[in-house]
């Protein structure tokens, strides 16, 4: 699989200075954690889930979570488990085709070995499990169950803990809860692919819901948690993990209080203004702004609940030609001793030692999302990536 694989090869050559690389579900964890991109959630109750997965893969979806937790009613769990096993079996029996990375979001630790056993040979399509409301106390049983299931199946299985518990939000328990989470995920580091943020649950604890005109970073109590999670768990010194961006809840037009956030200037050519208007009408301008703020705050990838969110996340994950040029300059072997230089674009200072970690992360992103051509922006990537 590869990002923007739904685009014709000749179009990719036009758009990219360096095309996204190929990878598989068996690629190194470091690469997969960066490559997750827009992780699309789907209730496990969907009767044509196998068809959905195949169709979405053809539209550029790279990672999916099939949910047995909050997205379904408590009384639906047994039926949803049966449906999951049936749909995985159907996918496994179809002719070989490219599928996304598939994860199951469970409710209890006991579901992990049970589902792996029931999947049988179809477990080869499973990349791992999403672990809800993760704390040290609740997380250890999940990770122990995952370890046992991995050993029994012979299949590498990853965990993606969701940080969403009230203990993590409340000021008096936050530091202790974060420290416990850090101890737990460090102990099971080889199995933890990424950490996910459950911002909807954070808001719920205070009866809040951000409107489409605002990002998670405009809700200060949420922004403070994101900052503390990245502070302890997202460090670039080798101890950190990939932390993914929060879900964007909106996918249809509602009445606005504030002006649109998308400037006109990037959309002036061709039919791009039509695209701009469509994004505004579907409350996507707020999503685009939040994606940019995610990356500025140390997050990578995003939880998504609607297919229309996937392409914007991926388009804004592509490394610009300017970013790539700066990163390469900073990481030149002869610059290993440090120093300062003017960027090749002559618009900024590149300081080798302070900017080194940024440059390394940028090149990791460039590997899986590609590098845009010198005159290519996210508008062209958005337009080209749309599949009828």
N, C-alpha and C positions, 0 to 999 in steps of 0.2 A: 504494500500500500504506500501511498505518498500523498501529501497535501497537494491540492489542486490537480489531482489525477483525473478529475472529471473534465478538465480542459484539454482540448486537442494539442498534441505535441508541438505543432508549428506555432500555436498561439502561446504556449508556455515559453517557447524560445523568444518570442517577441516581448513577453512581459518580464522575463527574469534575466538578470545578469548572471545569476547562479541558481539553477533550478533546485527545488526541494529534492532531497534524497529519497530513495526507496528504503523501507524498513518493514519488519514483520512483527508479529506478536512475540517472537522469540529474540528480538533485538535486545541489546543491553538495556538495563533498567534506566540508566542515565538518559539515553536517547528517548525512550518511551515516555519518561516523565515530562520531557520538554514537548514531545510530539502529541500529547493528549489533546491539546487545542480546546475546541468547544465540545465539552462532554455532554451529550444529549441524554436527558432522562426520559424514560418511558415507563408507564405502569405495566407491571408484569401480567396484567389481566387482559391485555389486548389480544383478541382472538386470532388476528393475522400478524402476529409479531414477527414471525420468520420473514414474511413478505415485506414488512416495514423495514426490518434490518437490511435486507438486500437492496431495497429501493433507496434507503438513506445512504448506504455506502456508495451507490452510484452517483449520489448528489454531493459527495464530498465529506460525509460524516466519518470521522476517524475513530471516535470513542463513544460508547453508549453505556448507560447504566439502566438495567432492567430492575424496576423497583418493587420490592415487597413490603416497603415500610410506609412512610407517610402518604404516598400517592394513592394508596388503596385503603378500603374500609377494613376494619379489624375482622369482620366476618368473611372477607374474601381471601384470606391468606392461604388456606388449604387449596382452594381452587386455583389461585395464582401460581402456587408451586407446581401443581400438576400441569398447568398451561406452560410454564417455563420449561419443564422437562420435555414436554411434547414438542414445543417449538424448537428447542435446541436439537432434538433428535431429527426433526424435519430438516433443519439447516444442514446437519451433518450428513444426511442422506442425499442431499442435492448435489448436482455436479459442482466440482470445485469452482469457487468464485471468491472474489475479494470481499472480506467482511471487516467491519470495524473491530477494534478492541472491545470485547464485551465483558462487562462487570455486572454482578448481581448485588443489589443493596438488600441486606437481610435485616431482620429485627432482632434475632437472638443468635448467640454463638452456636447453639445446637443445630441451627439450620445449615451451617456451612458444611460439616461432614455429611449430613443427611442428603443435601442437594448434590454434592459431588458424587456420592455413591449412586444416587438415582439417575444422574446424567450418564453414567457408564462411559462408553467411548466418545460420546458427544462432549465430554469435559475438555477435549482438545480445543474446542472453540472458546473456552472460558479463560479470560485473563486474570480474574480475581474477584474480590468482594469489596463493597463499600460498607464501612462500619459506622453506624449512626451514633450520635450523642457520645462521642468518644472522650473518655477520661481514663486515668490510670486504672481505677477500680473496674470500670466496665470494659476497658480496652484489652486488658490482659487475657480474659477468657476468649474473646474474639480471636486474638492473635495465636493463642495456643491451639484453638480449634482449626485455624487456617494451617498451622504447621502440620497438624496431624492429617488433615485432608490432603495437603500437598504430598506428604509422604505416602499416603495410601493410594493416591491416583497416579503418582509419578509425573504429575504436571506442575510446572512452575506457576504458582498462584500469588498474585500481589494483593496487598491491602491498601485501601484508600480510606483512612479514618476521616470522619466528618467532625469538625470542631464546632459544636453548636449548643453545648449544654449551658444552663443558667450559671453553673459554678464558674464557667469561664468568663461570663459577662459581668457578674457581680464583683465589685471592687474588693470586697473583703476576702474573697476566695480565689481571685484571679491568679495571683502569683503562685499560690500553692498548686492550683489546678494545672497551670501551664508547666510548672516544674515536673509534676507527675506525668503529664503527657510527654514531655521531653525525655524523661527517663525511659518510658515505655517504648516510644518509637525508636529511640537510639538502640535499645536492646534488640529490637526486631528490625533493624535498619535495612537488611537485605530484602525484607518482604514488603516494606512500606514504599509504594511507588510515588505517592503524592499525598498531601494533606489538603482537605477541602474545607471551605468555610460555609457554615450554615447560617447565613445572615438573616434569613426569614425567621428562624427560631430566636435569634438575638432580638429582633424587633418585637416578636411576640411577647417576650418577657416583660415588655413595657407598654404593650398595647399600641405599638407603632407600625406604620406601613408607609414606606417612602413612595411618593407619587412619581409618575414617569418623567416629570421635569427635574427630578433630583437623583443624584447618585448615592451609593452607599456612603460615600465620603462626606456627603452633606449632613448625614445623620451622625452627630458627633459621638454618641455613645457607641455606635457601631464602628466608626472610624478608629476609636481608641483601642478597641479589641483587635482590629486588623493590624494596627501598628504594633501592639504587644506580641501578637502571634508571629509576625515577621521578625520582630526584634529578637525573639528567642529561637524560633524554629526555621527562619528563612535566611540565616547568615550565609555569606559567601566564602567562609573560611574552611569549608569542607565538612562542617558539622550540620549544615542546614539541609532542608528538604525543599522540593518544589511545593509551593503553596498556591492553590488555584483561586481564581476570582469568584466572587459571590454570584448567585443566580440573578438574572434580570427577569422580572415577573411579567412584563408587559409585551403584548404582541398585537394589539389592535388599538385603533384610534379612540382617544378620549378627549374631552374638552380641555384645552390648555389654559393655564394661568400665566405661563411665562413664554417669552419669545423662543422660537426654535434655536437650538444651539449649533446647528450646522452652518458654517459660513458659506456664502455663495461662491467664493473665488475658486475652490477646487473643482466646482461643478459647471464651469462656464462653457465647456466645449461639447459639441454634438448633443446627444440625448441625455447628458449627465444631469441637467437640471430636472428632468423627469425623475431620475433616480433619487435626487435630493428630496423632491417633493414626496415621493413614495416612502422614503425613510422617515420623514417627518410625520406623515399621516399614520404610520404604524408605530410611532413612538420609538423609533430606532435611533434618533439623534442622541437621546439620553444614554442608550446602550453604547454607542460609539464613544461618547465622552467617558463613560465608566470604564470601558476597556483600556483607554489611554491612561486613566488614573490607576487602574489595576497595575499596569506595568510600571508606572512611575513610583508606585508604592511597594514594588518587589514581588508582585503576583504574576503568575504565568498560566494561561489557559483560563477557562471559565465554565461554570455549571450553566447549562442551558435547558429550557423546558419547551422550546419551540424550534422547529427546523429553520425558520427564518433567521434565527440568531447565529447560526453556525458560520455562514460566510463572512459576516462582519468581524467575528472574532478571528477568523483565519486571515482575512485580508489585513487586519491591523497587527497581526503577528509576524507578517513578512518583514524582514529586515530591509530598511531603505538602503539605497546605494551609498548615501552619505554615512549612515551608521556603520556600514561594512567597511568603508574606506577608513574611518576613524579607528575602528577596532583593529584592522590589519596594521595600521601605522603604530598603534600603541604596543602591539605584540611582536613587532619586528625583533629578531634576536639581538641585533646590535643595540636595541634600546633597553636591554635587560637591566642596565645600571641606573635607569631612571632618566629624569630630565623632562623638559617641556618643549612642545613644538606647536606650530600653527597647523591647523587642520588643512588637508588638501583642498577643502571647500573654502578655505580662508575666512571662516566665520566664527571660529572658536579656538580655545586653547585645549590641547590634549596633553595632560600631565600623566606620564607613564605609570608611576607607581599608584597614585590614587585611582586612576581609571582602569587599572589592569583587570580587576574582577568584573567590572562592567563589560570590558572588551571580550573576556572569555565567555561570559554568558551570552553576549550578542552573537558570537560565532557559533555557539551551540544552537541558538535559535535559527541562525542562518542555515545550518545544516539541514534541519527538518522542515522549515517553512520557506527557505529560499531567500534570495536577495533580489529585490526589484531592480529593473533596469534603471539607468540613470535618469530617465525622464518619465518613469512610471510611478504613479501614486496609488493610494488605496482606492480611489474612485475607479481607475482602470481595472484593478484587481477585483473589486466588487462587481463591476459590469461583466467582466469576462467570466467570472465564476458562476453567474446565474445560469441554472439549467432549467429548461422548459419542462 
